[in-house]
Amino acid sequence: MTTLDRHQLSPTDRELFDLRYLDPTDGDAFARNLLTSHFNPDDAGRVRPLVTIYAAPDEPADIQLPRLLARLTDQGLQSWAPASPNGSLVPGLYRTTSGGVIAHDGNRDLSRVSHAFTLRTTGSVELLDGGLTGVLSDGPTLFLRATLIRAAQVLSYVVSFGEQTKRDAWTLLVNVRDAQGAQLLDPHDRFRDSMTTSPRRSLERHLQFRRRLRPSDERERGETIDRLDEFLSFAFGYSEGRGQSRPGELVAS
């Protein structure tokens, strides 16, 4: 098996490597970076999963920080279609770093962050939303419908962002850290026939959905959300006949 050094990776994969998203089989380090390390996964003594949604153009951009900050403070982005029960896509506190701008709901030092939206000078976009998971009486839980809505919001966001930066081809990653033992709530209606009274739980510690698409194509956006729905449902034990559908790539550890 050939091992690549960091400098041999593509620009997008180098950023994913630095953010610890490149290898979900790295159990203890996966999805642990500057931002996610401030997320407290402990809830009543039990660890809950963390969902992060990342999108990056296949060809990195070079965007200056003032332009990113102006983009984040656009009031039209505080609530981004489709509507989400979790509130606005972009929180109201801002912090600049050497690589981008973070909008978040925590303290100035990024402690107690539960919701953050990041724009980077490379053109990548990342959402961390602690409201997509929780710990209920049955244990750690992932809320599927809210996760799908957030992924759809990020894709809708990068449509106009891609137009401004002249980037049409993108890669979407949806990462679920510490999924093992969590149950799935609010699955799609089409899985109702295969549901049981017992909660379905993920057997994998970490999950990663990855798919390339053109967000400007409404059909591709819709198909991507459908594939994400199928994969997360399948990872938690639900199944259905999918015919000739060709889903994205699910990487699990």
N, C-alpha and C positions, 0 to 999 in steps of 0.2 A: 504493500500500500504506500503510495507516494504522499509525503507530507509537504505542504506548501508553507513557505515563510510568509510573514505579513506583507512584505514588499512585493510578493508575487501575486497577491490577491487583487481583484478588481477594486476600484475606489469604493463602490457600494459595500462589497464584502469586507473591506478594511474597516469601514465605519461600523459594520455589524460586529466585527471581531472586537473592536474597542468597546462597544456597548454590551458585549457578552451575549449577543443574540445569534452568533454564527453556529454554535454547536450546542444544541439542546441535550446532547448526551453527556455534557459536562455537568454532572448533577448538582454540585455545590456552588458553582460559579455562574451558572446560566442565568441571564437576565438580572445580574447584579451590577449596577453601574452607579454613576454619580446621583442620578435621580431616583432610581428604584431602591437604592440603599436607604433612602429616607422614608420609605413606605413601611409602616409598622404592620406586619402580617399577623400579629398576635391578637386574637379576639377571644376573650374569656378563657385564656389559657390554651386555645387551639389555633393552629396556623391555618390561615385561609389563603386561597390562591390569589395571584396577582395577574391581571390582564393588561398587556401593553399592546398597542396597535401602532405599527410603524409603516410608513410609506416613503419611498425614495425614488427619484428619477434614475433611469438606467444610465443616463449621462449626467454626472454631477454638475451643479451650477456653481456660481461664485457670487453670492448675494451679500451685500454689505449689511452690517448690523442695524443702521438706522432704517433701512428699508424693511427689515424683518420686524422691527419694533412697530413701525407704522402699520404693517400688515396685521399684527396682533391687536393693536388698539382700535382697529376699525370696528365701530359699534355694530355693523352689519354681521360680524362674525360671532357675536356673543351667543347667538342662537342659530344653529346651522341645520337646515333641512337634511333628513327628516327629523321631525320633532322627537326629542328624547325625554323619557320620564326622569332622567338623571339631571336635568337642567342644562345650562348653556355648555357649548363645546369648549369655550375659552374662558378660564377663570380670570379674575380681575387684578391679581398681583403680578408684577413683572420683574424678572431678574435677567440681566445679560451675563453671558459667559464668553470665553474666547471663541467658542464655536457656534453661538447662536443666542436665542432669546427664549426664556421659559416663562410661561404664564402659569400661575399655580395658586393654591388655596392655603398654603402653609405659612410658616413664619419666614422672616427674612433670610434665615440661614437654611431654608428648605426643610427644616424639621417639621414633623406632623403634616407632611404632604399626603393628601388623599386623592387629589385631582390635579393633573398638570398637562399642559399642551406645549410642545416644544417645536420651534422652527430653527433649523440650522443653516449655516451659510452654504452648505453643500446642496441645499434644496430639500433635504429630508424633513419629514413631519412625524411627530411621535405623540401619542396620547396615552397617558396613564390615568386610569379611572378606578379608584377603589370601590366605587358603587356597583361595579359589575360582579362583585363577589361578596360573600358574607359568611357568617357562622350562624346557622339556625339550630333548632332543637335536634335535628337529625345530623348535624355536623357541618363541615365546610361546604359551601354551595357556590356554583357558578350560575348566573342568570343569563340564559341563552339569548332571549329576545333583546334584552338591553345591550348585550355584546354585539349582536347583529346590527342594531340601530347605530351604535357608535362607529362600527366599521364602515357602515354606509355613509355616515356623516364625514368621516375622514376622506373617503373617496370623493364625495361631493366637493369637499373643500379643495382637494388637489386638482379638480377640474379647472377652476379659475386660476389657481396658483400655477398650474402647468402651462396655461395659456400665457400668463405674464412672464414666465421664465423660459418659454418656448421649449418645454419638455413634455413630450406626449407619451412616451413609454415609461411605465413605472413598475415597481415591485411592491406588493403589499405583504406584510408579515403580521400575523396575529399570534402573540405568545401568551401561553398560560403557564405561569410558574407555580410549582407546588400544587399541581392538580391531583396528585395521588390521594385517593380516598374521598375526594369531593364528589358531591352529587350535582346533577344537572336539573335546574328548575326552568319551567316555562318553555319546554321544547315546542317545535312547530306542530301545528295541527295534523300534518300528514303522518306524524309518528304515533298518533293516538292509538292506532290498532295494535301497535307493538308494545305499548306501555303496560306496566304492571303496577300493583299497589306498592311494591318494594322499590325504593329509590335506586336508580342506576348510578354507579360510581366509576370514576376513571381509575384504571389500573396503572397508568403511566404517571411518572413524577412530573414531567414537563411535556407540554404539547406545543407544536409550532406549525402553523398553516402558512404556506408561502405560495404566491401566485403572481405572475407577470400579467399586466393588462394595460390597456389604454383607458384611463378614467374618463376621457372625453366621450367614449363610446358608451351610451346608456345601456346597451345590451350587455356589453362586457362587465359593466359595474353590477348589473343585476345578476348575471351568472356567477360572478365572484362571491357575492353574498350568499347565493344558493349553495355554492360549494362549501363555503365556510359553515353554513347551517348543517349540511350533511356530515361534514367531517367531525365537528364537535359532537353532534348527536351520535355518530358512530363510535367516537372515542369513549363515550359514556355508556355504550351498550345498546343504543337504539339502532334500528336498521330498517331499510325499506328497499324495494326493488327500484333500481336507478336506471335500468335500460342501458342506453348508449351514452349516458352522461360521462364526461371526462373531467374529473375534479382536479383541484390543485394538488400540491404535494403536502402530505402530512408527515412531519418528522416527530417522533416521540422517543423518549428515553425511559 
